[in-house]
Amino acid sequence: MPTETPPAVPWPPTGRFEGLADFQSAVRDVLMAATARHARQMWWLSPNFEGWPLESTELLDSLSVWARTGTVRLHWIANDFDGLRRQMPRLVRWRQQWDHVVSCQRPDGEVAASLSPSGVLVDDDL
């Protein structure tokens, strides 16, 4: 019996979003597509990651598979990581387990003031 190949993940994800639910769906879609494509590096940028859908078991499982390759790097850039620690315990545990592929940075000065809106950058040059 032939095995089914998973459906292709559209890349880059496209479309506009309005409101929190659409934003969360767009972020989830981008991150799931990036991990499925085995992107080499991702940069997550946000003042504080409030509203990001980073507690999803499906997303964390996908990030774990991605991180296992050992050739990837996740860069978190935020003004404040404290809310993330309080509101996203599963993500914090994931980050502790995969510390060797994650860097967390707080920008200063002008860069910190302009860290909005949130965004995801992906290096998928395979």
C-alpha positions as a Markdown table, in Angstrom:
| # | Residue | x | y | z |
|---|---|---|---|---|
| 1 | Met | 0.0 | 0.0 | 0.0 |
| 2 | Pro | 1.6 | 3.3 | -1.0 |
| 3 | Thr | 2.2 | 5.9 | 1.7 |
| 4 | Glu | 0.6 | 9.3 | 1.3 |
| 5 | Thr | 2.9 | 12.3 | 1.0 |
| 6 | Pro | 1.9 | 15.2 | 3.2 |
| 7 | Pro | 0.2 | 18.1 | 1.4 |
| 8 | Ala | 2.6 | 20.8 | 0.2 |
| 9 | Val | 2.9 | 23.7 | 2.6 |
| 10 | Pro | 2.3 | 27.0 | 0.7 |
| 11 | Trp | 5.4 | 29.1 | 0.8 |
| 12 | Pro | 5.6 | 31.9 | 1.4 |
| 13 | Pro | 2.3 | 32.1 | 3.2 |
| 14 | Thr | 0.2 | 34.9 | 1.9 |
| 15 | Gly | -2.8 | 37.0 | 2.8 |
| 16 | Arg | -3.8 | 39.7 | 5.1 |
| 17 | Phe | -5.1 | 39.5 | 8.6 |
| 18 | Glu | -7.3 | 41.5 | 10.8 |
| 19 | Gly | -7.6 | 41.1 | 14.5 |
| 20 | Leu | -6.0 | 38.8 | 17.0 |
| 21 | Ala | -7.4 | 35.5 | 15.7 |
| 22 | Asp | -6.2 | 36.2 | 12.2 |
| 23 | Phe | -2.8 | 37.3 | 13.5 |
| 24 | Gln | -2.5 | 34.1 | 15.5 |
| 25 | Ser | -3.5 | 32.0 | 12.6 |
| 26 | Ala | -0.9 | 33.8 | 10.3 |
| 27 | Val | 1.9 | 33.3 | 12.8 |
| 28 | Arg | 1.0 | 29.6 | 13.3 |
| 29 | Asp | 0.9 | 29.1 | 9.5 |
| 30 | Val | 4.3 | 30.8 | 9.0 |
| 31 | Leu | 6.0 | 28.9 | 11.8 |
| 32 | Met | 4.5 | 25.5 | 10.7 |
| 33 | Ala | 5.5 | 26.1 | 7.1 |
| 34 | Ala | 9.0 | 27.2 | 8.1 |
| 35 | Thr | 9.6 | 24.1 | 10.2 |
| 36 | Ala | 8.1 | 21.9 | 7.5 |
| 37 | Arg | 10.6 | 23.4 | 5.0 |
| 38 | His | 13.5 | 22.9 | 7.4 |
| 39 | Ala | 14.3 | 26.6 | 7.4 |
| 40 | Arg | 17.9 | 27.2 | 8.6 |
| 41 | Gln | 17.1 | 30.2 | 10.8 |
| 42 | Met | 14.1 | 32.1 | 12.1 |
| 43 | Trp | 13.9 | 35.5 | 13.8 |
| 44 | Trp | 10.9 | 36.1 | 15.9 |
| 45 | Leu | 10.5 | 39.9 | 16.6 |
| 46 | Ser | 8.0 | 41.4 | 19.0 |
| 47 | Pro | 7.9 | 43.9 | 21.8 |
| 48 | Asn | 6.7 | 41.1 | 24.2 |
| 49 | Phe | 5.2 | 38.2 | 22.2 |
| 50 | Glu | 1.8 | 39.0 | 23.7 |
| 51 | Gly | -0.9 | 37.2 | 21.6 |
| 52 | Trp | 1.5 | 34.9 | 19.8 |
| 53 | Pro | 0.2 | 31.3 | 19.6 |
| 54 | Leu | 3.3 | 29.7 | 21.0 |
| 55 | Glu | 1.7 | 27.3 | 23.5 |
| 56 | Ser | 0.2 | 25.0 | 20.8 |
| 57 | Thr | 1.3 | 21.4 | 21.3 |
| 58 | Glu | 1.3 | 20.9 | 17.5 |
| 59 | Leu | 3.6 | 23.9 | 17.0 |
| 60 | Leu | 5.9 | 22.9 | 19.8 |
| 61 | Asp | 6.2 | 19.4 | 18.4 |
| 62 | Ser | 7.0 | 20.8 | 15.0 |
| 63 | Leu | 9.6 | 23.1 | 16.5 |
| 64 | Ser | 11.1 | 20.1 | 18.3 |
| 65 | Val | 11.5 | 18.1 | 15.1 |
| 66 | Trp | 13.0 | 21.2 | 13.4 |
| 67 | Ala | 15.4 | 21.8 | 16.3 |
| 68 | Arg | 16.6 | 18.1 | 16.3 |
| 69 | Thr | 18.4 | 18.6 | 13.0 |
| 70 | Gly | 21.1 | 20.5 | 14.9 |
| 71 | Thr | 21.7 | 22.8 | 11.9 |
| 72 | Val | 19.1 | 25.4 | 12.8 |
| 73 | Arg | 18.9 | 28.6 | 14.8 |
| 74 | Leu | 16.0 | 30.5 | 16.4 |
| 75 | His | 16.6 | 34.1 | 17.3 |
| 76 | Trp | 14.0 | 35.7 | 19.7 |
| 77 | Ile | 14.2 | 39.5 | 19.8 |
| 78 | Ala | 12.0 | 41.3 | 22.3 |
| 79 | Asn | 11.9 | 44.2 | 24.7 |
| 80 | Asp | 10.4 | 42.1 | 27.4 |
| 81 | Phe | 10.5 | 38.3 | 28.0 |
| 82 | Asp | 8.9 | 38.4 | 31.4 |
| 83 | Gly | 5.3 | 38.0 | 30.2 |
| 84 | Leu | 6.4 | 35.1 | 28.0 |
| 85 | Arg | 7.8 | 33.3 | 31.1 |
| 86 | Arg | 4.5 | 33.9 | 33.0 |
| 87 | Gln | 2.0 | 33.2 | 30.3 |
| 88 | Met | 3.7 | 30.4 | 28.2 |
| 89 | Pro | 5.1 | 27.7 | 30.5 |
| 90 | Arg | 5.1 | 25.0 | 27.7 |
| 91 | Leu | 7.1 | 27.3 | 25.5 |
| 92 | Val | 9.5 | 28.1 | 28.3 |
| 93 | Arg | 10.1 | 24.4 | 28.9 |
| 94 | Trp | 10.6 | 23.9 | 25.1 |
| 95 | Arg | 13.2 | 26.7 | 25.1 |
| 96 | Gln | 15.1 | 25.2 | 28.0 |
| 97 | Gln | 15.3 | 21.9 | 26.3 |
| 98 | Trp | 16.4 | 23.4 | 23.0 |
| 99 | Asp | 18.6 | 26.2 | 24.5 |
| 100 | His | 21.5 | 25.2 | 22.1 |
| 101 | Val | 19.5 | 26.4 | 19.1 |
| 102 | Val | 17.9 | 29.4 | 20.6 |
| 103 | Ser | 19.2 | 32.9 | 21.3 |
| 104 | Cys | 17.2 | 35.6 | 23.1 |
| 105 | Gln | 18.1 | 39.2 | 22.8 |
| 106 | Arg | 16.8 | 42.5 | 24.1 |
| 107 | Pro | 17.6 | 45.4 | 21.7 |
| 108 | Asp | 18.4 | 48.8 | 23.2 |
| 109 | Gly | 17.8 | 52.4 | 22.3 |
| 110 | Glu | 16.3 | 53.2 | 19.0 |
| 111 | Val | 15.9 | 49.6 | 17.9 |
| 112 | Ala | 13.9 | 48.8 | 21.0 |
| 113 | Ala | 11.6 | 51.7 | 20.5 |
| 114 | Ser | 10.8 | 50.6 | 16.9 |
| 115 | Leu | 10.3 | 46.9 | 17.6 |
| 116 | Ser | 6.7 | 47.0 | 16.5 |
| 117 | Pro | 4.8 | 45.5 | 14.8 |
| 118 | Ser | 5.7 | 41.9 | 15.4 |
| 119 | Gly | 7.2 | 39.8 | 12.7 |
| 120 | Val | 8.8 | 36.6 | 11.7 |
| 121 | Leu | 11.8 | 36.4 | 9.3 |
| 122 | Val | 12.8 | 33.1 | 7.9 |
| 123 | Asp | 16.0 | 32.0 | 6.1 |
| 124 | Asp | 14.8 | 29.1 | 4.0 |
| 125 | Asp | 17.8 | 29.1 | 1.6 |
| 126 | Leu | 18.2 | 25.4 | 1.6 |
